[in-house]
Amino acid sequence: MNYASFRSNLCVMVFHLFFRLASIPAFLIWLLAAPLQAQGLLRDADLEYGLKQLATPILSAAGLSPSRVKILVVNAPSRNAFVVSNDAIFVHYGLINQMQSAAMLQAVLAHEAAHIANGHITRRMTNLASARTASGLGLALAAVAAVAGAGDAAGGIALGTQGSARARFLKHTRAEEGSADQSGIRFMASAGVDPQGMADVLDLFRGQEILAETRQDAYLRSHPLSRDRLRAVQGFVAAYGNTGTEDPSAAYWFERVKGKLNAYTRSPKWTLGRLKDSPYADVRLLREAIAEHRQSRTKQAMRAIDAAIAQRPNDPFLHDQRGQILLETRNFQAATAAYGRAVQLAPNDALLLSGYGGALLASGDIRRARSVLEKARGIDFRDGSMLRDLSVAYAKSGQNGMAALVTAERYALAGRLKDAGVHAKRAVGLLSTGAAPWQRAQDVLIASERAAKRR
């Protein structure tokens, strides 16, 4: 895992704010919208890879590209999942922790994928972008869409924005829910996943539909549930029957994703008392290493992670975990070697590259650190810890203009537009006029100035 904008008391879990910053027009739309409150993502290479393994057959069955649609974990204990664009599915860690099988988690992904495949998000944006309703709803919705914008879209907003605009945007109609249920079940059947998982997910919320909306789970507030919907899902499931047998790979990655999340989001004592819950030895050892590290028992943590690596020596994410334990215990040279092995096994994973670059920086190898961090930024610029380390690497290399630019971008990603403007102005004065970095600094500066005028 890589640190982002701040460290939590969960020891090594990565919290950072997620924004899409690529087109200044999208960014300016955000600034014109109502004030938005950021909510973090839990960014971890291991978690995101595991979720991708679970999602790939579903997305392929839906006609969506698994390489384009990311599955991202929201730092929230509540039970919810949602889409705000065609490029990402967001799942609260609280919902993942409630899932009892791979099929249940895949059902959540299938349902959200159906909203994308059926054009619900695209149609909603088209219909509402011109509806300038109360509180600038149209602008707010356009901003929400930028959170996971396509391709190089560069501007954006934070997850978890509050207010009626966001709530109204995320709330699906009953017709859309019925359509997504039916399509999702079809995708599951086509992918060889037991459709019963969809019915099992809805059973988690049974009875809540009679509660006042303010007392319902977040999932029900955006995904209306009714007896008719439950009966329809049960009918679809019965019509397809159990069309698949359990996929050993899906079962493994489900246990690993859920086990790692539990190890970070529950107390170490809880984790250590339930190591035998997982049928996989390497997952048990990974969870043990995390729990021991969170209690500063480094020898025990290293013994557990080394035993996990012995089980799966070519698993880059276990080497990444080893590197993080070593880095956080200030064993910089060994951490660099561990991260280097992870990157050797997965050379294009931005989060692994970010960790490796940070370890190189801590070891004093500034030139290599800068090169690795620049590569990471080229793949995924949304990692706040990578931007922080890259700015340090630039500063130590005497490239003060680039250091100021990357610092400005990091503050912009965190929603701190005033601070971003200060550093962007400095970057503009130091960088070559008209060059691409100078233009990036100008974009942040303009955004900062627009934000100041709104105050």
Secondary structure, 3 states (H helix, E strand, C coil): CCCCCEECCCCCCEEEECCCCCCHHHHHHHHHCCCCCCEEEECCHHHHHHHHHHHHHHHHHCCCCCCCCEEEEECCCCCCEECCCCCEEEEEHHHHHHCCCHHHHHHHHHHHHHHHHCCHHHHHHHHHCCCCCHHHHHHHHHHHHHHHCCCCCCCCCCECCCCHHHHHHHCCCHHHHHHHHHHHHHHHHHHCCCCHHHHHHHHHCCCHHHCCHHHCCHHHHHCCCCHHHHHHHHHHHHHHCCCCCCCHHHHHHHHHHHHHHHHHHCCHHHHHCCHHHCCCHHHHHHHHHHHHHHCCCHHHHHHHHHHHHHHCCCCHHHHHHHHHHHHHCCCHHHHHHHHHHHHHHCCCCHHHHHHHHHHHHHHCCHHHHHHHHHHHHHHCCCCHHHHHHHHHHHHHCCCHHHHHHHHHHHHHHCCCHHHHHHHHHHHHHHCCCCCHHHHHHHHHHHHHHHHHHHC
